[in-house]
Amino acid sequence: MKIVSFFSGAGGLDLGFNKAGFNIEWANEYDREIWETYRKNHPQTILDTRSILNIPMNEIPDNPIGVIGGPPCQSWSEAGALRGINDKRGQLFFDFIKVLEEKQPLFFLAENVSGMLLPRHEKALANIKEMFKNAGIGYNLSFKLLNAADYGVPQDRKRVFFIGYRKDLGIKFNFPEPLKEKYTLKDAIHDLKDSVLPAKDKNYSNEDACTVPNHEYMLGNFSTIFMSRNRVRSWDEQSFTIQAGGRHAPIHPQAPKMKFIEQNIRVFVPGKEDLYRRLSVRECARIQTFPDDFVFHYKNIAAGYKMIGNAVPVNLAFELAKVIKRDLKALNLTNDVSIEKQNKRIELLKQQNQKTKILQD
């Protein structure tokens, strides 16, 4: 079952769909710092490195069963400027929707940050939802805020998901129930605690000395913003959200919780300062549920943190992809022949709609 991926990053979303039995035929990522990592970990996928704005529709594969992606989130992020749809990056949702209108896949999935739900973005979000529903012949849209911690990910990470099935399928996506078992930091990274290395000077990679791929952590001071609240979770808890900036990576759980001084001021526990270090790139990758054989390639360690922090956790992507796979299987739409028949029906419907429009005009 061939699908295409936009704003692919390192490919956490893609990897989850691969695990569920989908084939990522073609992917698009504009950030040159990510290209080597994507290509070496997804060797069967064609990677297009142009901006989505510069890719002609006829150069995107025809008849994909699905289109997936996470349009850049900085515009909507509570940690950013909150410019939303007024930022060019926020408008990339529209380009994603244009692909749906042209290619009419059986399903789509789009992911973004919870900041989209802030009141200031209410009208923009409503507009995006309507555009998803009306793309081409239309989609039955499902929309929900999910916490990755509920789906096999040892991390509190809230993100919104838009998932749609083409209306002619006659079905709607139902989000899976949270898993009963919760995974902790101990489950994810305890075995790595004694083998970590610091980055080299200026935070250049120390990868050649690592016994576990990417098991190196960023050096440098901690900002007053970082020190304004506790940044330590215990072994028996889920991690804080893994962010795209290495300087804001959570502290390793070997350290005690930070000591409260006054509002917005905390310090490392006196006498225990040596225990406070940032999580390594590999530890962040484990928390995002990337496997250890998924190796991140970079010169400066900051690029590794960015790739991982921007990714969709693999296990969360897998849980959503499994539901989509099950729903398509129930409609006998899991092979190229049945998909081709379905798409022929949709072409006939589009032609009928065009004839009706001409007569009305």
N, C-alpha and C positions, 0 to 999 in steps of 0.2 A: 504494500500500500504506500504509494509515493506521495510525499508531502513536501512543501517548500517552507523555508524558514527565513524570516526577516529580523533585522536587529539581533542577530544570532549570538553576539558576544563569543564567549568561550564554548557555548553550546550546552549549558545545563538543561535547558528545556528540550533541546534536540536529543540529548542523551536519554532523558526520561521517555521520550516517544520511541526512540530506538528500542529500549528495553521492553516496551509494550508491543513491539512487532511492526512498527512503522519504519519506512525507509526514507531518510532525509535525502531527497534527490539533489536538491539545490539549496544553497543558503546564501545570505547576504549580510556582510559586516563591513562597515566603513572605516573602523578604527584600525590603523596599520599595526598598532602594538599587539593586536590580538590574532592577526592572520596566521602566524606560524603555529600558535597554540591550536587554533581551530583545525588547520589543515593536517597537522600531525596526529590529532586525536579523532578526526572524522575523515579518514583517507578515502572513503567511498563517496563523499559528498563533493559536488562542484561548489566552490566558494567564489561568489561574485563580490568584488571589493569596492564597487562603485557606491556612491550615495543612492538611496532609493529614488531620489529626485532625478537622477541621470540614467535610469535603466528603462529603456523602451519596453513596453508591455510585451511585444513579440519576442523579447529575449528572456522572458520569464517562462519556465516550462508550462505548457498547456495541460489542462485537465488534471491538476493535482487533486488528490482526494481531500487534502486539507492545507490550510495556510496558518502558520503559527508565528508568534513573535512577541516581543516586549518593546514597543516604541520607547525611546529614551525618557527616563523618568525625572530628570533633574528639574524640569519646569514645574512639576507637580509636587515635588518632595517638600515635606515639612521642614527639612534641614536646609533647603535651598531658598531661592528668592520667591517661590510660590507664584510665578508669573503665569503658569498654566498655559491656556490656549493662546495667550498673547505672546508667547515665546515661540520662535520658529521650531524648536525641538518639540514643543507641545503640539504643534500642528502636524507633526509626522503621523499622527493617528489618521488624518485624512488621506495621506498617501497609502497607508496600509489598507484603508477601506476602498480606495480606488482599485487596488489589486483584486479585492473580493468582487467588485462590480464587473471587472473584466474577465477574471478567471472562473468565477462561480464555483469554488470548491464545495464539496459536500459539507465541510465544517470549517470553522476557524476558532482559534484561541488567541487572545491578546491579554497580556499581563501588565500591571502597572502598580505604582505605590499607593498606599492608603491615603496619601495627601490629596488624591483626587476627590475624596469624599468631604473635604472641608467646604463649609457653606459658600465661600467665595467662588468655588468652582461649580456650583450647582447647575447653573444654566449651561455651561460648557459640557458638563458630564451628560446632562439630559440630551443635548444636541448630538453628542457622540453616540449615545445609545440609539437614538432614532436613525442615525446614519447607518449603523450596523444593521438594524432591523430592515432598512429599506434598500440595502446594497443589492443591485441586480434585481432578481425576482423576489428577494427578501430572505431574511433569516429569523428563525425563532431564537431570540436572545435569552441567555441566562447570565446573570450578573451576581457576584457575591464577593464579600471580603473573607479571605481565608487566612488562618494562622498556620504556617508550615509545621509548627510543633504538633499539630493534630494529625499529621500525615507522615510520620516516620522520620521527622527531621528534628535533631536535638537543638532547636533554636526557636526563640520567639521571633517570628517574622510575618508581619501582616501585609498582605498584598491583595489587590482586587483583580478579578478575572472576568473577562468577557468571553463567553463561549457560545457559539451559535451553530445550529444545524439548518441547512437550506430548507426552506418552507415546504418544498415538494416532497421531502422525506416524511413529513407528517409527525415528527417527534421533537421533543425538547430535552435538552441536557439537564440531568439532575445531579447536583454536586454530591460526591460521596460523603457518607457519614464519617466523622472523625474516627481514627483507629483507637482501639482501647489501650494499646501499649504506647507509652511515652518513652522516648529515648533521651538520655542525659549526656552531659559532658563526659562523665566517666565511661559510658558506653562508647562514645565516639573517639576520644583522644587520650585515654589514660595510658595506653601502651606507648605513646609517643613522648612521655614526660621527660625521659632521661637521654634522649638522642638529639635534642634540638641544638641549633647553632645560631649565633647572631649573624646579621648581614655584615658585609665588609664595610669599610669606610665609605661614607656618602651613600650608604644603603645600596651599594652594588651587590649583586647576587654572590652568595657563597656556595652555590649549588654544587660545585665540583667536590666539596668536602662533605656534603650531606649523604648520610647512609639511607635516608628516606627522601624521595624526591620532594623538593620545595620546602623541606622542613627547616626553615630559617625565619627569623623574626626581625622586624624593623627596629632600628635604634633611633634615639633622639628623645628630646624632652617632651613632657606632656603639657598641653596648653591649659590655661585657666578654665576654658570651657570643658575640656576633658575632666578636669579635677573638680568640677562643680557638682558631680553626683557620683554615686558608687558605680564602678565599672567592673566589678568582680562578681561572677556567679560561681556558686559552689559546685563540687563534683556531681552532686545529686540533683542539680537543676539543669534546665535548658539554657543555652547561651543567649546573651543579648543578640540583637540583629547584627549580622555580619555586614558591615558597610563597605563601600567601594574605596574609602580612604584608609590606608594603612595606619596613619597616625591616630585614628579613632577605633582601631581594632580593640576588642575587649581584652581585659587582663586575664592571664592564665589562672585557672582555678586553684593552683598551688598556693596562691596568696590569700591572706585573710581579707574580709570585706573592708573597704576603705573607712577610715575613721571620720565621723562627722564633727566638724568644727562649728560651723554656723550655716545659715541658709546659703546654698550654692557654693559652699567651700568644704572640701574634704581633703584629707591627706592620706598618704600611705602610712600604715601602722609603724610607729617608730621602732627601730630595731629589726624590722622585717622587710626593709626596703629592697633587699636583694631578691625577694620572691616576686616582685612586681615586674613582669615583662609582658609585652604584647603576645597574643596568640601568633603562632607562626603561619606562614602562607599555607602549609599543608594542614595544619590544625583547622584553619578557616575552611579549607576545601573539604575536610572530613565533615565539619559541621554543616556545610552546604550539600553533603552526601555525594560528593565526587569520589570515585574509587581511587585508590593509590596509583593505579597504572595510568591514570589521566594526569599527564605531566604538563605543567604550565611553563611556558618559555618566555623569558624576559631578561633584560640586563640589569635594570633597576627594580628592586623588590616592590616598589610602589605599584608597578604595572601588574604584578601578580595579585596583590590585594584588590586592585580595581576590577580585574577580570572576574574574580571570585565573588566579590561583593555585589556586582551587577547581575549575577546569574540567577536564574530560577533554580531552587534546590532540586536536585535530580529526583529524589524520592517523591516530592510533591508533584512534579511533572509526570512521573510514572503513574501515580494514583489517578490523576485526571485522564491520562491517555488510556488507561485500562478501561475506564467507563466508556470513552468514545469508541474504543475497539469493540467492546461488548455490544454497544448500541448498533454499530454498523454491521456487525456479524448477525444480529437478529434480523436485519433487513437484507441479508445476503449481499452485503456490499463490501466484501473483504477481498475481492479479486478484480483484476483489471477488466475482465469481460463484463461482469455485472455493473461495474462503475461506468464503463463505456456506454452500456445500454441506458443507464440512468442519465448520463450526460446528453445522449441523443434525445431523450424525452425533454430535457430542459431546453435544448436548442429549438425543438419544435414549438415549445411553449413561448420562447422568446420571439420566434418568428410570428407566431399568432398575435402576440402583444403588439409587435411592430405594425402588422397589418391593421389591427384594430385602431391604433393611434393614427395611422394614415387616413383611414376612413373618417375618423372623428374630426381630423383637421380639414 
